[in-house]
Amino acid sequence: MTDEQPLEESAEVADAVDDETAISEFETGGEPDADNPVFREPGWQPRTGAEQPWDPEDLAEAEGKDPTPENVARAKAELDEDGPAAIDRTVP
């Protein structure tokens, strides 16, 4: 048995809780390590709503508008002009 005090009960931890200072034993440098692995493939990108096909009616509804002919026409023009960026602005 050891006489060491658990790290959670140390004064350094109490100080960090009070003023948000870093605790050297808890720092990882922000990089993946044995305790904080990253399970992503190289080049991984988050998935957005633009990966699937969108109809102008879908875009109009996603923007909170009724699919009236005017709103559908505006959404179609937006899709034609901006492509997937029109979806990403609305459905990240």
N, C-alpha and C positions, 0 to 999 in steps of 0.2 A: 504494500500500500504506500502511496506517495503522499507527502505533506503539501503538495502543490494545490493552490486554490484553483477551481475551475475557471477557465477564461471568462465565462459568462458573468461570474461574480467579481471580476477584477475591477479596480478603480478605473482602469483604462476604458473598459466597456461602459461603465457608468458615465464617464466623461463624454464618450462618443455619443451616447444616447442623448445627453444633455445638449451638446453643441454640434452634433453631426460630424465629428472628426473621424478620420479613417483609423482603423485598427490594423496594424501591420500584419497580424496573424490572419486577418480576414481578407486582405487585399490579394487580388490575383492579377492586377495590371490590366484587367479588362479582356485578357486573352483567354481562349479555352485552355483548360487544364484538366487534371484527373478528376477534380470535383465539379467542374463546370464544362462538360464536353458539349460539342456542337455536332448534331446529327444531321447536317445538311450536306448535300452534294456541292462540289465546287461550281460556282456560277448559278446557284439556286436563287430564284427570284420569287417574291411573294406573289400569290395568285390574286388577280383582280377580276372584276366582273366582265372585263373586256375580252376574256379568252373565249367566251361563247358568242354565238351569233345573236344579235339584237335586232328586233323589228322596231320601226319608228313608234309603233303603239306602245311597246315595252318601255322605250325611253321616256315617252310622254308620261306614262304612269309612274315610272321611277322618279320623275321630277315632281310628282305630286299633282299632276294635271289630269283632267279628264281626257280620254282619247277622242276629242272632237276632231273633225277634219282639219281645222286650223292648227291645233296642237300637234297632230300627227304630221302635217306638212312641215311645220317648223322643226320637229324632231328629225324628220327625214333629211331636211336641208343640213341640220347640224351633223348628222351621221355622215352624209355625203362629203361635207367640208372637212370635218375633224376626225372622222373614223373612230378608232378605239378611244381616243382622248375624250370624246364626248361622253362615253360611258364612264371612264375613269373619273371625270369631274363629278359625276352624279352618284356613282356606285363604286366607291374605292375598294 
